[in-house]
């Protein structure tokens, strides 16, 4: 098949690599324009664009996806299908153009977790199972018919980074297999999503990253996992803040009030609504991530209580 690939972040890269290693032909890669990044806010390409340029692929980065000139250039490629992974909302003219339309790799068990942050919301909700769904794109965001779905258990200590990488690899294999089936003439009948089972995975805000130690320990640990290794769940006390990347329930006999902080030579404990937490890995402001024992060797001044 002649494939136009649409994607931006690291999550999309395994799918693009898998397509390049398959007999399918990637005739173009569509990405967003370069974005300001880093402290200097200098323009830099998205990961998919950088990879595509390095591999001498045809790259298109329109400001507007409904730009007539862009749509004309895309139509001239005579693509059989658009493969879309972690991209922008496509106008109807775009996903209706190819013979097979546009197929999307979505990292959740749709109709659960429709939206731009499905992996984080899956972890925030304490789900024990997730997966990847291949859908046809329609005008309803993440609401198209399902062509394939793979279910996976979530490991007890699996965080966003590990689950992100696992799901991106699974999705890459699934989309290549789906294209093989379509090209072979197999009639894949899309399964409509059950609207009564829809949950949302909306865009995350900075306030979502802040830990509330008045909550139960399980809920706090879900938030730590959902935002590790990036951007990091934040523990705050007034002007003091630190990112917590790994934590677990404490096996000590300490009795702590919610938010109360205790430390010894190599451990930090924080009270919650039930069981105290033991912090395992942190990222102090302006510094790299480190084990708590290493952090404590620097004799930091910690607050008596987190907010």
Secondary structure as UniProt FT lines:
FT   STRAND          2..7
FT   HELIX           10..12
FT   HELIX           13..21
FT   STRAND          25..30
FT   STRAND          35..37
FT   TURN            38..41
FT   STRAND          42..44
FT   HELIX           47..54
FT   TURN            55..56
FT   STRAND          59..60
FT   TURN            65..66
FT   HELIX           68..76
FT   STRAND          81..85
FT   HELIX           92..95
FT   TURN            96..97
FT   TURN            99..100
FT   STRAND          102..106
FT   TURN            110..111
FT   TURN            116..117
FT   HELIX           118..124
FT   TURN            125..126
FT   STRAND          129..136
FT   TURN            141..142
FT   STRAND          146..153
FT   TURN            156..157
FT   HELIX           160..183
FT   TURN            184..185
FT   HELIX           195..197
FT   HELIX           206..209
FT   TURN            213..214
FT   HELIX           217..226
FT   TURN            227..231
FT   STRAND          233..237
FT   TURN            238..239
FT   STRAND          240..249
FT   TURN            258..259
FT   STRAND          260..263
FT   STRAND          268..270
FT   STRAND          277..284
FT   TURN            285..286
FT   STRAND          289..291
FT   HELIX           292..297
//
